[in-house]
C-alpha cells in the first residue's frame, strides 16, 4: 500500500486501509489465462499449456464447485469475447454461467477496444446480474475479467484527469471504475 507513490489508485488504497489487505500476494503466471486458472482452480501455473486452454477441461473441481453445493450461482463475466483462450468453454464446462461481450447490448457500449469494453460497462453488467440474484435471494460468486489494462490504454472521456494511451492512466481509470461499481 505504501508503494503507490503516484497515487493512481486512491479508492483501492482507501479500501486497503479500511479492510483486510494482503501485502505479499503475487501472481505467479505470465498471462491472464494463468490467473484465471489460479483463481478458479486454486492452482499455480502448470507446465505446458494452461488448463483453461486445454481440450476436455470440463468437470474439474473448482471454487465454483465448492460454492454451488451451498446454493451459490457462479458466473464468469468478461468484457471481451470469451472464445479467446477457450475461456467460455472452460467456464461453462465447469459449471459457470458466462456473460461476455456478445451479451452486452450494443447501445450500452460507449467505449471498446479489440480486447473488450471499458471496465465501467462490464461492471454495469455485473450489477445487473447481482440485482437479479438479490431479487431471487441467491448468493453468487462472480469471476470478473476486465480488459482496459491492455493497449491501446484508452477509456471513456471525462472519468478521470489523465491522458489517453498511457498505462498509468488506465490504472487510474480502473480505480475510478471499481469505486463507481462499489458505490452503485
N, C-alpha and C positions, 0 to 999 in steps of 0.2 A: 504494500500500500504506500509506503514511503518512497518507492522508486518512481512514482508518477510525477516527475519534475515538470513536465509540460502541462499538467492539469488538463489533459484531454478527456478524462472520464470523471467529472465531478459527481455525477449521480451514482455511478458504481462505487466511487470512493466513499460516498456517504453511506451507501448500503453496507459496505465493508466495515465501516466504523460502528454501525448500529446493529450488526448481525454477526453470525459466525463467519469467520474469514479464514480460509486455508491458504497460508502464505507459501507453502512448499509443495504445491501440486503442479506437476509438469505434464504436458502432452508428450507422449513417447513416440508418436507416429510422425511421419513426414508429410502426410496428405490428409485431407478431410475424411476420406473414406476410412482411414485408420482410426480417426477419432470416433466415427460412428460405430465402428467395431468395438472400440473400448467402452463407449458409453452404453451401448445396447447389450453387449455380451460380457462385459466386465473382464475383458482380456487385454493383455498388452499385444502389440503387433506381433503377428506370427510370421515365420519365414515364408517367402514366396508371395503369392497373390493374396490380397485382403480377402477375408472370409465373405465380406459383403459382395465382392465381385465374382466369387466362385459360383459355378453351376451347382445345382442341388444343395443350396444353402438354407433349406427350409426346416422348420420344426426343431430349431436349436433352442435349448433352454436359454432364456434371456431375461432382462429386467422386466419386460412386459409379462412374461410367463409367471413370474413371481407375484406380480400385482394383479393380474387377471383372476387368479384364484380367490382374491379378496374383493372381487366385484369391480375392479378398475377397468375403464376403457383405455386403450392405448392408441396413440396417434403419432405418426411421423409427418411433420409439416415442413415443407421445403419451398422456397421461393423460386426455384429453378425447375427444370424438367427431370423428374425422378428416374427416367430411364438411364440417365448418366450414371456411370459406375454401378449399374444394377441396383440402385437404391430402392426403387419401388418394389421390384421382385423380392428383394431381401426382406424388406419390412412387411409386405403383405404375406409372404411365406412364413413369417414368424409372428403372425397374429396381430399386426398393427393395421389400423385404418390409415390410408395415405391421402394426404392433400398436397398437391403440388401446383405448379404454375398453370397446369391445364384446368384446375378447379377454381382459379381466381377470375372473377368476372372482369372482362377487358375494360369496362368503364371505371373500375377501381384502380387500374394500373396507371399511376401518374408518373412513375419513373421505373425504368428497367434497363438492364444491360443483357448481353448474351448469357451471363451467369444466372440472372434471375431478377426478381422485383426488389425494390427498395425495402429495407427492413421494416419500416412502419406499415407497409402494405401487407407484408407477411404477418406481422403481429396483429393486424386487424382481422386476418383470417383466424388466427389463434383465438382471439377474443370471441368471434362468432361461435367457434366450437366450444369454448369454455362456457359461454352463455347457454348454449344448448344443453350441455351436460349439467349445468347448475339447475336449469328448469326441470330436468329429469332426475335430479338428486343423485347423479352418478359421479363418483370420483374418477379422475382422469390423469394419466401421465402423457405429456406431450414432449416428444423429442423434436426440437425446432432447429432447423438449419438455415441460417441467413447467408446472404451472398454479397452484401455490399462491400465486404473487405477485399474483394478481388478487383483487379484492373478492370475498368478504367478509373476506379475510385471516384465514382460520381454518386450524387444523392439529390433528393428534391431541394430546389432552391428555397431559401427563406427559413430553413430549420435552424441553422447554426451560422455563426460568423466565421467562416473558414473557406479557403479556396477549393474549387473543384479539382479533381485529378491528383490529389495528394493523399498518401496513405494516412498520415496523422489526421487529416480532415475526416476521413470515413470512420476512423476510430472515434472521433468526437461525435460524428453523426450517429453512430450506433449507440453510443452512450445516451444521446438525446432520445433515440427511438426506444431504447429499453425503459428509460424513465417515463416516456409517454405511454408505453404499454402498461407499466405498473400503475400509473395514475388512473388509467381507464379501468 
